[in-house]
Amino acid sequence: MKKSAPRSHDWSPFRADERPVERLPQHGKHRFARAYANTYHVAMSSLAFQRVYELVHRRPDWVCERFFTDGAGTPVSVEQGRSLNEFGCVAFSVSFEEDYVNLLQMLDRARIPLRRRDRGPWDPLIVMGGSCALINPLPMAEFVDVFALGAAENVLPDLLAALEEAGREGVIERLAALPGFYVPEHHCPEEDGDELPKLEKRELSEEQMREPGHLPTTAIVTPRTEFSEKFLIEMSRGCPEKCRYCWATFGMGKFRWHPAEYILGALERARPVTDQLGFVATAVGDHPEIERILREANGMGFRTSVSSIRIPAVTEGVLDALHASGDRSITLAPETGTDELRRKMGKPIPNSVLLEKIRLIFRHGFTQLKL
């Protein structure tokens, strides 16, 4: 008996649970494949993934379709059920090294040649962004045509403009000449015995973050994520600390934050679809107006939660505001158990301070603490 091919994944139950924050176009002159090398549950928990989805739709004549690893057959889009190999460009977001294998499996399932040198003019351009591209693109340089290095607000317009005006090889050549992109076909010093030149990352600047339109927020609220039913808002980028082991503190630039007015203004967009908020950043508690933001969100009827808070940023005001919103869990990151090792890592917080903060947390009515 002939073995039948695996069926494509049925996305209809997922679509039924989704609540878009605003109506986005479904049809356009240009189509962009946005892929995450993991499941829907993981991908839709990523604010960066959702941010790119929204930014593509903001560009005239463009629509974005999402792809994930769910299912066993050819990857098909959530929006229209199109196959991954029907697109001129497939832009992967990779935040974890373990997902490298998932990326290759998705290409294989879509019958797209794995190695970039084996792809022809009609094969999709494979682009990779995310933390792994920023930290070190070389492990995937054999398989990825173009690496996007920096904030989507800065690199995505150049990528979409190139796709509008040129064919596959023309796009590769054009992006190789622009800052914010690593193109292995052109930037290949290892073949000549040279060192890799310093790559220019195009992160959001402090000035950009104080301009309207640069605040990443959730585009689609759904219960099928780690942050079920939550509207996520980015508070800041970078970190005020310089821990030696942490990429974020060195790779994301100096600590900078979004204005409180923009953050609070975004809550009006969230109100029609959910009453739950998630404030995310490397250093949420270090936003200079964190207490005001939490209290005003509470006053608007939202339940709020935050990602990991730096130990020095745990204050009575922050704890009061979080508790008032219904939050009973908090996460701290001591990294290690000894004062000496913590000092050597660039995080000079003694256990005495950590224990003092823990006592403060439980005095304010929290019932769960994660280290």
MIVEX-937270 format. One line per field, with one value per residue: residue number from 1; residue in one letter; x, y, z of N, C-alpha, C in turn. Coordinates in steps of 0.02 Angstrom, whole numbers, plus 50000, padded with zeros to 5 digits. Each point is the difference from the previous one (the first is absolute). Last residue first. Layout:
% MIVEX-937270
seq <- c(NUM:...)
type <- c(A:...)
n_east <- c(X:...)
n_north <- c(Y:...)
n_up <- c(Z:...)
ca_east <- c(X:...)
ca_north <- c(Y:...)
ca_up <- c(Z:...)
c_east <- c(X:...)
c_north <- c(Y:...)
c_up <- c(Z:...)
***
This chain:
% MIVEX-937270
seq <- c(371:370:369:368:367:366:365:364:363:362:361:360:359:358:357:356:355:354:353:352:351:350:349:348:347:346:345:344:343:342:341:340:339:338:337:336:335:334:333:332:331:330:329:328:327:326:325:324:323:322:321:320:319:318:317:316:315:314:313:312:311:310:309:308:307:306:305:304:303:302:301:300:299:298:297:296:295:294:293:292:291:290:289:288:287:286:285:284:283:282:281:280:279:278:277:276:275:274:273:272:271:270:269:268:267:266:265:264:263:262:261:260:259:258:257:256:255:254:253:252:251:250:249:248:247:246:245:244:243:242:241:240:239:238:237:236:235:234:233:232:231:230:229:228:227:226:225:224:223:222:221:220:219:218:217:216:215:214:213:212:211:210:209:208:207:206:205:204:203:202:201:200:199:198:197:196:195:194:193:192:191:190:189:188:187:186:185:184:183:182:181:180:179:178:177:176:175:174:173:172:171:170:169:168:167:166:165:164:163:162:161:160:159:158:157:156:155:154:153:152:151:150:149:148:147:146:145:144:143:142:141:140:139:138:137:136:135:134:133:132:131:130:129:128:127:126:125:124:123:122:121:120:119:118:117:116:115:114:113:112:111:110:109:108:107:106:105:104:103:102:101:100:99:98:97:96:95:94:93:92:91:90:89:88:87:86:85:84:83:82:81:80:79:78:77:76:75:74:73:72:71:70:69:68:67:66:65:64:63:62:61:60:59:58:57:56:55:54:53:52:51:50:49:48:47:46:45:44:43:42:41:40:39:38:37:36:35:34:33:32:31:30:29:28:27:26:25:24:23:22:21:20:19:18:17:16:15:14:13:12:11:10:9:8:7:6:5:4:3:2:1)
type <- c(L:K:L:Q:T:F:G:H:R:F:I:L:R:I:K:E:L:L:V:S:N:P:I:P:K:G:M:K:R:R:L:E:D:T:G:T:E:P:A:L:T:I:S:R:D:G:S:A:H:L:A:D:L:V:G:E:T:V:A:P:I:R:I:S:S:V:S:T:R:F:G:M:G:N:A:E:R:L:I:R:E:I:E:P:H:D:G:V:A:T:A:V:F:G:L:Q:D:T:V:P:R:A:R:E:L:A:G:L:I:Y:E:A:P:H:W:R:F:K:G:M:G:F:T:A:W:C:Y:R:C:K:E:P:C:G:R:S:M:E:I:L:F:K:E:S:F:E:T:R:P:T:V:I:A:T:T:P:L:H:G:P:E:R:M:Q:E:E:S:L:E:R:K:E:L:K:P:L:E:D:G:D:E:E:P:C:H:H:E:P:V:Y:F:G:P:L:A:A:L:R:E:I:V:G:E:R:G:A:E:E:L:A:A:L:L:D:P:L:V:N:E:A:A:G:L:A:F:V:D:V:F:E:A:M:P:L:P:N:I:L:A:C:S:G:G:M:V:I:L:P:D:W:P:G:R:D:R:R:R:L:P:I:R:A:R:D:L:M:Q:L:L:N:V:Y:D:E:E:F:S:V:S:F:A:V:C:G:F:E:N:L:S:R:G:Q:E:V:S:V:P:T:G:A:G:D:T:F:F:R:E:C:V:W:D:P:R:R:H:V:L:E:Y:V:R:Q:F:A:L:S:S:M:A:V:H:Y:T:N:A:Y:A:R:A:F:R:H:K:G:H:Q:P:L:R:E:V:P:R:E:D:A:R:F:P:S:W:D:H:S:R:P:A:S:K:K:M)
n_east <- c(50656:49737:49761:49731:49819:49953:49959:50146:50184:50154:50178:50185:50169:50164:50178:50185:50160:50170:50181:50173:50159:50145:50090:50131:50070:50171:50139:50125:49880:49871:50104:50029:49815:49842:49840:49907:49857:49799:49746:49702:49709:49719:49706:49766:49812:49817:49991:50101:50224:50174:50060:50132:50232:50140:50063:50169:50220:50205:50183:50226:50029:49907:49811:49839:49776:49741:49714:49716:49721:49804:49852:50050:50146:50207:50173:50119:50174:50211:50145:50123:50197:50200:50166:50234:50101:50089:49905:50009:50189:50032:49766:49705:49728:49726:49709:49707:49759:49899:49918:49947:50170:50227:50073:50038:50207:50200:50078:50155:50227:50098:50061:50201:50237:50209:50267:50280:50282:50211:50083:49990:50166:50105:49864:49893:50106:50119:50167:50108:49864:49913:49766:49795:49860:49840:49784:49713:49760:49805:49777:49772:49765:49864:49896:50158:50251:50123:49853:49772:49795:49988:50024:50149:50152:50180:50199:50218:50083:50059:49860:50028:50212:50190:50154:50178:50198:50164:50064:50001:50144:50164:50266:50230:50246:50270:50166:50141:50231:50156:50051:49856:49781:49884:49878:49770:49780:49858:49842:49878:49873:49884:49906:49969:50097:50056:50062:49919:49777:49960:50034:49834:49806:50005:49969:49773:49852:49896:49868:49868:50126:50139:49901:49963:50180:50054:49864:50039:50165:49962:49828:50036:50228:50235:50139:49949:50083:49996:50008:50011:50101:50236:50052:49958:50149:50083:49913:49975:49893:49797:49844:49866:49806:49828:49943:50033:49922:49989:49873:49891:49990:50043:50221:50156:50153:50178:50160:49934:49913:49822:49787:49740:49779:49863:50068:50220:50037:49958:50164:50181:49967:50012:50209:50091:49937:50115:50108:49857:49867:49904:49829:49969:49904:49975:49922:49896:49790:49886:50071:49898:49736:49735:49785:49913:50061:50178:50192:50157:50190:50021:49970:49946:49913:50048:50166:49963:49926:49842:49961:49944:49987:49998:49971:50057:50073:49957:50008:50201:50043:49905:50108:50194:49979:49966:50186:50111:49916:49942:49868:49917:50138:49985:49817:49986:50213:50246:50161:49879:49933:49872:49972:49874:49895:49876:49829:49782:49798:49899:50010:49941:49889:50033:50053:49953:49953:49965:49934:49941:50180:50094:49893:50035:50194:50117:50204:50087:50056:50152:50034:49973:50059:49946:49988)
n_north <- c(51596:50062:50001:50045:50088:50279:50208:50164:49924:49861:50102:50079:49850:49958:50153:49980:49838:50058:50124:49886:49879:50151:50126:50090:49918:49942:49795:49953:50023:49819:49822:50022:49967:49779:49841:50044:50109:50157:50091:50006:50027:49963:49992:50046:50204:50159:50248:50108:49940:50115:50212:50010:49961:50175:50159:49944:49903:49889:50008:49904:49778:49951:49879:49852:50005:50070:50069:50075:50069:50199:50205:50242:50068:49886:50085:50180:49952:49926:50161:50136:49913:49995:50171:50007:49761:49784:49773:49838:49883:49867:49987:50020:49980:49939:49982:49975:50009:49996:50063:50246:50151:50069:50207:50177:50014:50121:50209:50005:49993:50197:50166:49977:49972:49842:49931:49907:49926:49914:49814:49770:49818:49971:49922:49789:49780:49883:49933:50163:50211:50241:50179:50122:49933:49963:50091:50029:49965:49841:49838:49815:49861:49757:49768:49798:49933:49826:49927:49988:50136:50249:50255:50172:50173:50113:50167:50200:50251:50203:50189:50260:50093:49971:49823:50050:50095:49862:49802:49752:49832:49871:49895:49909:49858:49938:49831:49769:49884:49857:49833:49934:49909:50090:50211:50093:50147:50000:49821:49995:50201:50178:50258:50227:50203:49982:49890:49778:49980:49993:49796:49833:50027:49940:49775:49924:50174:50256:50192:49965:49916:50149:50131:49900:49993:50197:50059:49884:50053:50147:49940:49795:49968:49876:49860:49783:49823:49820:49795:49747:49785:49988:50130:49968:50018:50232:50217:50122:50162:50078:49845:49886:50110:50081:49954:49918:49909:49904:49985:49840:49882:50002:50025:49809:49837:49885:50105:50035:49792:49847:49969:49960:49886:49973:49888:50055:50202:49999:49908:50134:50140:49904:49970:50179:50067:50002:50199:50224:50185:50061:50043:50033:50034:49970:50063:49982:49819:49781:49807:49939:49948:50063:50069:50208:50104:49890:49864:49783:49779:49734:49787:49933:50165:50233:50186:50255:50260:50225:50240:50270:50226:50254:50218:50218:49996:49923:49766:49906:50023:49849:49796:50007:49992:49794:49872:50070:49942:49746:49802:49870:49817:49788:49859:49899:49857:49998:50140:50203:50188:50152:50100:50165:50131:50203:50128:49978:49929:49979:50211:50091:50101:50002:49886:49731:49744:49705:49760:49877:49921:49792:49804:49943:49899:49756:49864:49821:49744:49788:49804:49739:49743:49760:49724)
n_up <- c(52074:50103:50163:50108:50131:50084:50132:50123:50132:49887:49880:50124:50064:49842:49976:50144:49948:49845:50080:50107:49869:49831:49770:49781:49749:49833:50018:50198:50204:50071:50111:50233:50151:49982:49892:49734:49834:50053:49939:50028:49991:50087:50053:50047:49890:49961:50015:50189:50052:49892:50083:50196:49978:49927:50162:50159:49890:49834:49840:50022:49908:49753:49856:49808:49876:50031:50020:50051:49952:49974:50007:50030:50175:50010:49872:50086:50153:49913:49910:50149:50095:49869:49900:49938:49922:50055:50031:49818:49855:49808:49881:49981:50105:49973:50052:49978:49950:49725:49777:49976:50100:49916:49907:50148:50115:49929:50088:50178:49945:49918:50155:50129:49869:49943:50030:50043:50050:49854:49829:49903:50029:50219:50180:49954:50020:50218:50177:50148:50110:50051:50035:49959:49770:49749:49891:50059:50037:49863:49985:49956:50063:50052:50021:50044:49978:49914:49795:49881:50032:49878:49849:49834:49951:50196:50050:49994:49919:49864:49912:50082:50135:50145:49960:49848:50086:50097:49838:49871:49851:49829:49942:49866:49988:49958:49878:49971:49924:49826:49821:49812:50029:50187:49990:49899:49933:49812:50008:50211:50126:50195:50090:50085:49850:49734:49788:49954:49915:49765:49883:50016:49871:49774:49939:49982:49871:50007:50087:50209:50185:50119:50168:50211:50154:50117:50187:50211:50175:50194:50161:50115:50141:49997:49826:49813:49794:49774:49874:50117:50056:50071:50197:50249:50193:50031:50107:50251:50152:49899:49912:50154:50095:49815:49726:49720:49728:49729:49746:49806:49757:49762:49895:50102:50186:50127:50150:50230:50150:50041:49825:49973:50040:50205:50199:50063:50116:50229:50141:50069:50186:50214:50104:50123:50228:50216:50081:50047:49924:49736:49767:49717:49737:49717:49727:49789:50000:50005:50139:50212:49985:50047:50115:50111:50221:50124:49863:49942:49963:49961:50136:50229:50229:50116:50019:49899:49871:49881:49843:49898:49814:49849:49880:50140:50258:50222:50057:50082:50230:50162:50043:50130:50234:50114:50067:50194:50214:50084:50043:49820:49928:50115:49957:49784:49941:49897:49870:49852:49787:49791:49735:49807:49758:49826:49898:50155:50210:50215:50202:50246:50249:50268:50194:49980:50068:49988:50000:49802:49865:50048:49922:49767:49870:49913:49855:49815:49928:49910:49820:49923:49910:49872:49985)
ca_east <- c(50069:50042:50063:50045:49999:50015:49946:49951:49962:49948:49952:49957:49955:49953:49949:49959:49954:49952:49953:49962:49942:50011:49942:50020:49934:49978:49959:50043:50043:49957:49991:50065:50015:50053:49985:50042:50050:50063:50055:50065:50062:50054:50062:50024:50059:49982:49974:49934:49952:49992:49963:49931:49965:49990:49952:49933:49986:49944:49939:49997:49994:50066:50020:50048:50052:50063:50056:50067:50043:50041:49968:49961:49942:49953:49973:49950:49941:49963:49971:49944:49945:49968:49930:49995:49968:50043:49994:49934:50000:50056:50063:50060:50054:50066:50060:50063:50010:50021:50013:49945:49937:49991:49995:49935:49950:49989:49957:49932:49981:49988:49940:49941:49964:49946:49931:49957:49931:49986:50015:49940:49976:50050:50030:49954:50005:49936:49975:50048:50019:50049:50055:50048:50000:50064:50051:50066:50012:50071:50027:50069:50023:50034:49953:49931:49971:50024:50070:50046:50013:49975:49991:49946:49955:49968:49946:49975:49985:50055:50001:49939:49957:49959:49952:49945:49959:49961:50036:49961:49952:49959:49932:49964:49935:49950:49998:49934:49954:49998:50046:50063:50023:50030:50073:50026:50042:50044:50026:50057:49985:50057:49990:49947:50013:49966:50031:50070:50003:49981:50054:50059:49987:50005:50071:50036:49994:50052:50033:49954:49957:50040:50013:49939:49988:50049:49986:49945:50023:50055:49982:49959:49928:49976:50032:49980:49986:50009:50024:49960:49930:49997:50018:49947:49978:50042:49967:50050:50055:50039:50033:50054:50059:49992:50009:49996:50026:49995:50057:49991:49992:49930:49965:49998:49937:49960:50033:49986:50060:50024:50069:50045:50040:49974:49929:49998:50020:49947:49945:50019:50002:49931:49978:50034:49954:49968:50042:50033:50022:50031:50020:49996:50039:49980:50044:50065:50018:49965:50040:50058:50061:50050:50015:49971:49951:49940:49989:49953:49976:50028:50005:50053:49980:49945:50021:50028:50016:50041:49969:50046:49967:50031:50001:49949:50029:49997:49933:49992:50037:49963:49936:50015:50016:49937:49967:50038:49979:50055:50021:49953:50009:50062:49998:49957:49928:49973:50025:50034:50004:50031:49993:50061:49989:50059:50042:50045:50023:50009:49980:50057:49989:49971:49991:50045:49966:50039:50016:49938:49973:50044:49987:49936:50007:49937:49969:50019:49954:49969:50039:49976:49994:50039:49958)
ca_north <- c(50023:49960:50032:49960:49931:49954:49955:50034:50045:49962:49973:50055:50013:49944:50011:50057:49976:49955:50043:50036:49960:49948:50002:50004:50011:50068:50002:49986:50058:50052:49985:50007:50071:50029:50003:49953:49966:50006:49963:50034:49965:50045:49965:49968:49957:49930:49978:50029:49963:49933:50007:50020:49942:49953:50028:49996:50052:49977:50035:50068:50000:50002:50066:50001:49950:50023:49960:50008:49959:49946:49934:49989:50044:49971:49940:50023:50025:49945:49960:50037:50001:49935:50012:50053:50056:50059:50041:50032:50032:49972:50034:49960:50048:49974:50030:49977:50040:49964:49929:49962:49995:49934:49951:50010:49962:49935:50010:50007:49936:49953:50021:49974:50049:50032:49979:50054:49995:50031:50070:50041:49998:50025:50061:50056:50032:50014:49940:49976:49932:49974:49962:50044:49988:50004:49957:50030:50057:50008:50066:50014:50051:50063:50056:49992:50059:49998:50019:49945:49959:49932:49969:49951:50011:49941:49972:49933:49960:49953:49946:49958:50021:50056:49974:49966:50050:50033:50049:50061:49998:50060:49986:50057:50010:50017:50070:50029:50002:50064:50000:50032:49967:49935:50004:49932:50011:50058:49995:49955:49959:49956:49934:49963:49984:50042:50066:49992:50000:50065:50048:49980:50016:50072:50017:49969:49928:49957:50027:50031:49948:49960:50041:50001:49934:49987:50041:49975:49957:50027:50067:49992:50008:50062:50015:50068:50009:50067:50046:50061:49986:49953:50034:49988:49930:49952:49971:49968:49975:50055:50034:49956:50002:49977:50053:49983:50053:49982:50029:50058:49981:49996:50065:50032:50032:49955:49992:50058:50042:50022:49977:50055:49984:50042:49982:49934:50006:50035:49952:49957:50040:50010:49938:49994:50005:49935:49959:49948:50027:49948:50029:49962:50032:49970:50010:50022:50070:50043:50009:50042:49965:49994:49931:49980:50045:50005:50061:50044:50058:50063:50007:49957:49955:49954:49930:49971:49929:49969:49937:49952:49960:49940:49945:49995:50024:50073:50022:49982:50048:50064:49986:49999:50068:50035:49967:50018:50067:50046:50029:50053:50058:50036:50020:50059:49993:49963:49931:49990:49933:50010:49942:49989:49956:49963:49987:50053:49992:49930:49978:50004:49964:50042:50064:50053:50064:50062:50027:50014:50063:50053:50011:50032:50059:50036:50015:50065:50055:50029:50055:50067:50041:50062:50060)
ca_up <- c(49996:49956:49983:49960:50023:49945:49982:49959:50043:50035:49952:49980:50057:50004:49949:50021:50051:49969:49964:50051:50021:50050:50046:50071:50030:49987:49939:49943:49988:49971:49929:49965:49989:50041:50072:50038:49957:50036:49969:50009:49982:49979:49985:50062:49990:50005:49935:49990:50041:49971:49938:50015:50028:49946:49953:50029:50049:50041:49980:50028:50073:50032:50024:50055:49994:49972:50023:49971:50042:49973:50005:49939:50002:50048:49968:49952:50036:50031:49947:49970:50049:50005:50019:50052:49966:49998:50061:50005:50066:50039:49986:49988:49986:50018:49971:50029:50060:50060:49989:49968:50037:50030:49946:49968:50037:49967:49942:50025:50030:49945:49965:50034:50043:49963:50012:49979:50023:50064:50010:49989:49932:49953:50026:49994:49935:49968:49965:49950:50021:49953:50027:50035:50072:50035:49969:49991:50043:50016:49984:50021:49954:50019:50003:49978:50033:50069:50009:49982:50059:49994:50066:50004:49943:49970:50040:49983:50060:50011:49952:49994:49946:50025:50049:49967:49967:50053:50041:50011:50055:49998:50022:50029:49971:50050:50018:49985:50056:50035:50057:49980:49939:50018:50011:50013:50059:49988:49932:49995:49942:49987:49969:50033:50071:50050:50001:50020:50073:50027:49986:50038:50070:50008:50002:50056:50005:49970:49941:49953:49973:49954:49941:49959:49973:49948:49941:49959:49945:49961:49976:49940:50012:50030:50063:50018:50071:50027:49949:49998:49983:49944:49938:49950:50000:49964:49941:49957:50041:50028:49945:49976:50043:50069:50049:50071:50044:50071:50036:50044:50070:50018:49996:49935:49982:49958:49934:49957:49994:50065:50012:49984:49940:49946:49991:49970:49931:49965:49989:49944:49940:49978:49969:49935:49945:49990:49957:50039:50063:50040:50064:50062:50053:50064:50058:49976:50014:49953:49939:50012:50019:49947:49985:49937:49970:50041:50038:49966:50040:49974:49928:49973:49946:50015:49991:50060:49995:50052:50019:50032:50051:50028:49952:49947:49938:49997:49978:49930:49959:49996:49966:49929:49977:49987:49943:49940:49980:49985:50064:50015:49956:50016:50071:50006:49996:50058:49999:50064:50030:50066:50044:50039:50057:50021:49941:49978:49931:49985:49933:49953:49938:49949:50034:49978:50002:49995:50066:50035:49975:50023:50071:50014:50042:50000:50064:50026:49987:50060:50029:49984:50060:49996:50000)
c_east <- c(50032:50069:50041:50062:50048:50007:50012:49948:49945:49960:49944:49945:49951:49951:49947:49944:49955:49948:49946:49947:49958:49936:50009:49941:50009:49932:49975:49962:50044:50040:49957:49992:50063:50013:50052:49988:50042:50059:50066:50055:50060:50064:50052:50066:50023:50059:49980:49968:49930:49948:49988:49958:49927:49960:49984:49947:49929:49989:49938:49936:49999:49992:50070:50021:50049:50047:50063:50049:50069:50034:50041:49968:49955:49936:49949:49969:49946:49936:49958:49965:49938:49941:49962:49929:49988:49971:50042:49998:49935:49999:50054:50059:50065:50053:50062:50059:50065:50005:50021:50012:49945:49931:49986:49990:49930:49945:49984:49950:49928:49975:49984:49936:49937:49964:49951:49928:49960:49926:49981:50012:49941:49972:50052:50033:49959:50008:49942:49973:50041:50024:50047:50059:50050:49992:50066:50044:50065:50010:50073:50022:50069:50017:50033:49958:49926:49970:50019:50073:50054:50013:49970:49999:49939:49954:49971:49946:49973:49989:50054:50011:49938:49957:49957:49946:49940:49953:49955:50039:49960:49945:49961:49929:49963:49934:49946:50000:49934:49953:50001:50052:50067:50026:50032:50075:50029:50048:50049:50031:50059:49980:50067:49987:49942:50021:49970:50035:50072:50008:49985:50057:50061:49989:50010:50073:50044:49982:50047:50032:49951:49957:50040:50009:49938:49988:50048:49984:49944:50019:50053:49981:49962:49925:49975:50024:49983:49983:50018:50030:49957:49929:49998:50017:49948:49976:50039:49966:50055:50062:50045:50037:50058:50066:49991:50015:49993:50036:49990:50068:49992:49989:49927:49960:50006:49934:49959:50031:49988:50059:50029:50071:50040:50036:49968:49929:49995:50017:49942:49945:50016:49996:49928:49975:50033:49953:49968:50038:50041:50030:50027:50020:49989:50045:49969:50050:50069:50019:49964:50039:50058:50062:50049:50014:49965:49945:49935:49984:49955:49975:50035:50009:50060:49982:49943:50016:50033:50008:50049:49961:50050:49952:50032:50014:49948:50027:49994:49933:49994:50035:49961:49936:50014:50013:49937:49968:50036:49974:50055:50009:49954:50004:50061:50002:49964:49924:49981:50018:50035:49999:50040:49988:50066:49983:50059:50040:50043:50028:50015:49978:50058:49994:49972:49986:50050:49956:50035:50013:49937:49973:50042:49985:49934:50004:49936:49961:50026:49955:49965:50043:49980:49987:50044)
c_north <- c(49967:50031:49952:50041:49955:49929:49956:49954:50037:50043:49963:49975:50055:50009:49944:50013:50056:49977:49958:50046:50037:49963:49945:50009:50003:50017:50070:50003:49990:50063:50053:49988:50008:50073:50035:50010:49948:49968:50010:49956:50044:49960:50050:49963:49973:49953:49926:49977:50026:49960:49932:50002:50016:49940:49952:50025:49991:50051:49977:50037:50071:50008:49995:50071:50010:49940:50025:49950:50000:49961:49943:49930:49992:50041:49966:49942:50024:50025:49943:49958:50035:50001:49934:50014:50054:50056:50062:50049:50040:50028:49963:50045:49961:50051:49963:50029:49980:50048:49962:49925:49959:49990:49931:49950:50007:49959:49934:50009:50002:49933:49952:50017:49970:50049:50039:49975:50062:49994:50026:50075:50047:50005:50030:50066:50064:50037:50016:49943:49967:49932:49977:49962:50046:49988:50011:49951:50036:50064:50001:50069:50021:50043:50067:50063:50004:50057:49991:50022:49947:49962:49931:49971:49954:50020:49939:49978:49932:49957:49948:49944:49956:50030:50056:49978:49968:50052:50029:50047:50065:49996:50066:49980:50056:50015:50013:50073:50032:49995:50065:50001:50029:49964:49934:50001:49933:50013:50055:49995:49953:49952:49964:49932:49962:49981:50046:50067:49993:50002:50068:50051:49984:50022:50075:50021:49974:49927:49952:50014:50028:49946:49961:50042:50000:49932:49989:50044:49977:49958:50029:50069:49996:50000:50067:50015:50073:49999:50068:50048:50062:49993:49955:50031:49984:49928:49942:49967:49971:49975:50056:50031:49959:50000:49972:50061:49977:50051:49984:50024:50061:49975:49998:50064:50036:50032:49956:49993:50056:50048:50027:49975:50061:49988:50039:49978:49933:50009:50033:49949:49956:50040:50007:49938:49998:50001:49932:49954:49951:50031:49943:50044:49962:50028:49966:50009:50017:50073:50042:50015:50048:49964:49990:49927:49970:50039:49997:50059:50044:50058:50064:50008:49962:49958:49951:49926:49976:49925:49962:49937:49948:49965:49936:49942:49991:50028:50076:50025:49985:50049:50065:49987:50002:50071:50038:49970:50022:50067:50051:50028:50058:50065:50041:50026:50068:50000:49963:49927:50002:49933:50013:49941:49982:49958:49955:49979:50060:49988:49926:49974:50011:49960:50052:50065:50055:50062:50067:50031:50020:50068:50056:50007:50030:50059:50040:50016:50064:50059:50028:50052:50071:50043:50062)
c_up <- c(49939:49997:49958:49982:49961:50027:49941:49971:49960:50049:50036:49953:49982:50057:50001:49950:50026:50050:49967:49967:50052:50019:50052:50048:50076:50028:49984:49934:49939:49986:49966:49925:49957:49982:50042:50074:50036:49964:50038:49971:50011:49988:49976:49989:50067:49990:50000:49935:49990:50039:49968:49936:50016:50025:49943:49951:50026:50056:50038:49984:50029:50075:50029:50018:50057:49992:49965:50030:49967:50057:49973:50000:49939:50002:50046:49962:49951:50033:50029:49947:49972:50048:50007:50022:50052:49959:50000:50059:50008:50071:50039:49984:49995:49980:50022:49962:50035:50059:50062:49997:49965:50028:50028:49943:49969:50035:49965:49942:50024:50027:49942:49963:50029:50047:49956:50003:49978:50018:50069:50012:49986:49929:49953:50021:49998:49935:49953:49957:49944:50023:49944:50030:50034:50074:50035:49962:49982:50041:50020:49976:50024:49940:50015:50013:49979:50040:50073:50002:49987:50065:49991:50070:50003:49942:49963:50048:49980:50062:50011:49950:49998:49945:50029:50049:49965:49969:50053:50046:50003:50053:50002:50016:50035:49966:50051:50021:49979:50060:50039:50056:49977:49938:50016:50010:50022:50058:49984:49930:49987:49946:49993:49969:50029:50071:50054:50006:50025:50076:50031:49991:50042:50072:50009:50005:50055:50006:49965:49932:49949:49967:49947:49937:49955:49967:49942:49940:49954:49940:49954:49971:49934:50007:50028:50071:50012:50075:50029:49949:49989:49973:49939:49932:49946:50003:49969:49941:49957:50038:50026:49941:49973:50037:50070:50043:50072:50042:50074:50028:50044:50071:50024:50001:49933:49978:49953:49931:49950:49994:50064:50014:49975:49934:49943:49986:49964:49926:49963:49984:49939:49936:49974:49963:49931:49939:49986:49953:50041:50063:50043:50059:50066:50054:50061:50055:49973:50006:49947:49936:50007:50026:49944:49982:49939:49963:50039:50046:49958:50043:49980:49925:49972:49939:50012:49988:50065:49989:50045:50018:50024:50049:50026:49953:49944:49934:49997:49974:49926:49953:49991:49960:49925:49973:49981:49937:49937:49977:49992:50070:50018:49959:50019:50071:50004:49993:50064:50006:50067:50036:50064:50048:50032:50062:50017:49940:49981:49930:49989:49932:49953:49935:49952:50036:49980:50001:49998:50068:50038:49979:50030:50075:50022:50049:49991:50063:50029:49981:50061:50034:49981:50062:50000)
***
